């Protein structure tokens, strides 16, 4: 509660912002090495059909190309992931949608897996519900060969399956919480918006309602579904990517630079002229000069508002714990809005009362210092 309250305070003070993770770049149906047939937004119908056949064979399901498949990719953790919501309605789903041959594919590990086996064995629905332990290959085929991905998590800080699945043209069905709420928008065919289905009340009835909504979409004409899935695949591949995530980080640093005026982490980051002229460092002179030129260019991009991710990362070469020119250890940190800074560590037995007070070392928000005990120990952990 204390951490939550602090984050809420920082958020309202415009000092906190959330950035979504992004799936690994290997999750791409156009290049996925695990798929028997790759595909893209334009030819997803044929591509997904081929992968559906492979998924059905791998899980021992009836090989029926017109059967919708619900795919469970997450670990079977009843505390967070909500597998008990699915087992509670599993048999009813199979019975109620017998006319369309609805199938369920579970590719996940966890102690709760036995509950799925028990239900399948009790009702003899092995051709409609397949359960296998997780493998990377089968998981990828599951994303490609299914129609819907189910993720009824009770809580989810971010989550990745709900971002992976629409890239493969498999629509997510999720609980309206955390990162799932941030990434899954209710599908509206009339306005061509949204990418999945959400339910608000965390119980089996709410989950069943969202599945029913998804099946209604599945029953639409093929050309309507094709257009929506093509749109969703194209948008998801762009939105849920490392490039999009990196841009969010760059935008944050850009806002910080504007807020702090003439700040540049790189101005103090350039190699000192004394280093480049030191005869003992002659072998490294070329490297040091190239580094200075690179940082000059990076600083210009920062000031011009055209920063790249590598430009921001360059600041780490200067801040933190480093050897100073005289061989002593020095700790530097950048905190342009701080009024004071103190350093604790092994040298102070991690006692706040023994903390070392850092001093401002430049007008751009840099702080630094070297505690006596740090110098005597020759370093710190």
ChimeraX attribute file (.defattr): number of C-alpha atoms within 10 A of each C-alpha:
attribute: neighborCount
match mode: 1-to-1
recipient: residues
	/A:1	6
	/A:2	7
	/A:3	8
	/A:4	9
	/A:5	10
	/A:6	11
	/A:7	15
	/A:8	14
	/A:9	13
	/A:10	13
	/A:11	13
	/A:12	10
	/A:13	9
	/A:14	9
	/A:15	11
	/A:16	13
	/A:17	11
	/A:18	10
	/A:19	13
	/A:20	18
	/A:21	17
	/A:22	19
	/A:23	19
	/A:24	12
	/A:25	13
	/A:26	12
	/A:27	21
	/A:28	20
	/A:29	25
	/A:30	17
	/A:31	14
	/A:32	18
	/A:33	14
	/A:34	17
	/A:35	23
	/A:36	13
	/A:37	19
	/A:38	21
	/A:39	21
	/A:40	20
	/A:41	22
	/A:42	15
	/A:43	12
	/A:44	21
	/A:45	17
	/A:46	14
	/A:47	22
	/A:48	27
	/A:49	19
	/A:50	20
	/A:51	23
	/A:52	26
	/A:53	19
	/A:54	22
	/A:55	25
	/A:56	26
	/A:57	13
	/A:58	15
	/A:59	21
	/A:60	17
	/A:61	21
	/A:62	17
	/A:63	15
	/A:64	15
	/A:65	14
	/A:66	11
	/A:67	20
	/A:68	21
	/A:69	24
	/A:70	26
	/A:71	28
	/A:72	25
	/A:73	23
	/A:74	24
	/A:75	20
	/A:76	21
	/A:77	17
	/A:78	15
	/A:79	11
	/A:80	13
	/A:81	18
	/A:82	24
	/A:83	23
	/A:84	19
	/A:85	19
	/A:86	20
	/A:87	18
	/A:88	17
	/A:89	14
	/A:90	18
	/A:91	17
	/A:92	12
	/A:93	18
	/A:94	18
	/A:95	12
	/A:96	11
	/A:97	16
	/A:98	13
	/A:99	9
	/A:100	14
	/A:101	18
	/A:102	20
	/A:103	26
	/A:104	27
	/A:105	24
	/A:106	24
	/A:107	24
	/A:108	20
	/A:109	18
	/A:110	13
	/A:111	10
	/A:112	16
	/A:113	20
	/A:114	13
	/A:115	14
	/A:116	20
	/A:117	15
	/A:118	12
	/A:119	17
	/A:120	19
	/A:121	11
	/A:122	11
	/A:123	9
	/A:124	11
	/A:125	17
	/A:126	19
	/A:127	16
	/A:128	22
	/A:129	26
	/A:130	24
	/A:131	22
	/A:132	16
	/A:133	13
	/A:134	16
	/A:135	11
	/A:136	10
	/A:137	12
	/A:138	22
	/A:139	22
	/A:140	25
	/A:141	26
	/A:142	32
	/A:143	31
	/A:144	37
	/A:145	29
	/A:146	29
	/A:147	26
	/A:148	28
	/A:149	28
	/A:150	28
	/A:151	25
	/A:152	30
	/A:153	23
	/A:154	18
	/A:155	18
	/A:156	18
	/A:157	10
	/A:158	20
	/A:159	20
	/A:160	18
	/A:161	19
	/A:162	26
	/A:163	27
	/A:164	28
	/A:165	28
	/A:166	29
	/A:167	30
	/A:168	34
	/A:169	30
	/A:170	29
	/A:171	29
	/A:172	31
	/A:173	27
	/A:174	24
	/A:175	29
	/A:176	23
	/A:177	21
	/A:178	15
	/A:179	21
	/A:180	26
	/A:181	17
	/A:182	12
	/A:183	21
	/A:184	23
	/A:185	16
	/A:186	15
	/A:187	20
	/A:188	14
	/A:189	15
	/A:190	6
	/A:191	7
	/A:192	12
	/A:193	14
	/A:194	16
	/A:195	27
	/A:196	25
	/A:197	26
	/A:198	26
	/A:199	22
	/A:200	13
	/A:201	13
	/A:202	17
	/A:203	17
	/A:204	17
	/A:205	14
	/A:206	16
	/A:207	25
	/A:208	19
	/A:209	13
	/A:210	20
	/A:211	22
	/A:212	14
	/A:213	16
	/A:214	21
	/A:215	16
	/A:216	10
	/A:217	15
	/A:218	16
	/A:219	11
	/A:220	12
	/A:221	9
	/A:222	11
	/A:223	9
	/A:224	12
	/A:225	16
	/A:226	18
	/A:227	14
	/A:228	19
	/A:229	23
	/A:230	21
	/A:231	19
	/A:232	25
	/A:233	25
	/A:234	17
	/A:235	15
	/A:236	20
	/A:237	20
	/A:238	13
	/A:239	16
	/A:240	23
	/A:241	19
	/A:242	16
	/A:243	11
	/A:244	17
	/A:245	15
	/A:246	15
	/A:247	14
	/A:248	16
	/A:249	15
	/A:250	20
	/A:251	16
	/A:252	13
	/A:253	16
	/A:254	18
	/A:255	11
	/A:256	14
	/A:257	18
	/A:258	12
	/A:259	12
	/A:260	13
	/A:261	10
	/A:262	10
	/A:263	18
	/A:264	19
	/A:265	23
	/A:266	23
	/A:267	14
	/A:268	16
	/A:269	19
	/A:270	19
	/A:271	17
	/A:272	12
	/A:273	11
	/A:274	10
	/A:275	16
	/A:276	19
	/A:277	11
	/A:278	11
	/A:279	11
	/A:280	10
	/A:281	13
	/A:282	13
	/A:283	10
	/A:284	13
	/A:285	16
	/A:286	12
	/A:287	12
	/A:288	19
	/A:289	16
	/A:290	12
	/A:291	15
	/A:292	19
	/A:293	14
	/A:294	14
	/A:295	21
	/A:296	16
	/A:297	13
	/A:298	22
	/A:299	22
	/A:300	15
	/A:301	14
	/A:302	21
	/A:303	16
	/A:304	9
	/A:305	15
	/A:306	14
	/A:307	19
	/A:308	17
	/A:309	13
	/A:310	10
	/A:311	20
	/A:312	19
	/A:313	11
	/A:314	18
	/A:315	19
	/A:316	13
	/A:317	13
	/A:318	18
	/A:319	19
	/A:320	13
	/A:321	19
	/A:322	15
	/A:323	12
	/A:324	11
	/A:325	11
	/A:326	6
	/A:327	10
	/A:328	14
	/A:329	21
	/A:330	20
	/A:331	20
	/A:332	19
	/A:333	21
	/A:334	19
	/A:335	14
	/A:336	18
	/A:337	10
	/A:338	11
	/A:339	8
	/A:340	11
	/A:341	15
	/A:342	14
	/A:343	20
	/A:344	16
	/A:345	15
	/A:346	11
	/A:347	21
	/A:348	16
	/A:349	11
	/A:350	12
	/A:351	12
	/A:352	12
	/A:353	9
	/A:354	14
	/A:355	17
	/A:356	18
	/A:357	15
	/A:358	19
	/A:359	15
	/A:360	20
	/A:361	15
	/A:362	12
	/A:363	10
	/A:364	19
	/A:365	18
	/A:366	20
	/A:367	23
	/A:368	21
	/A:369	19
	/A:370	20
	/A:371	18
	/A:372	12
	/A:373	13
	/A:374	19
	/A:375	15
	/A:376	12
	/A:377	10
	/A:378	12
	/A:379	16
	/A:380	15
	/A:381	7
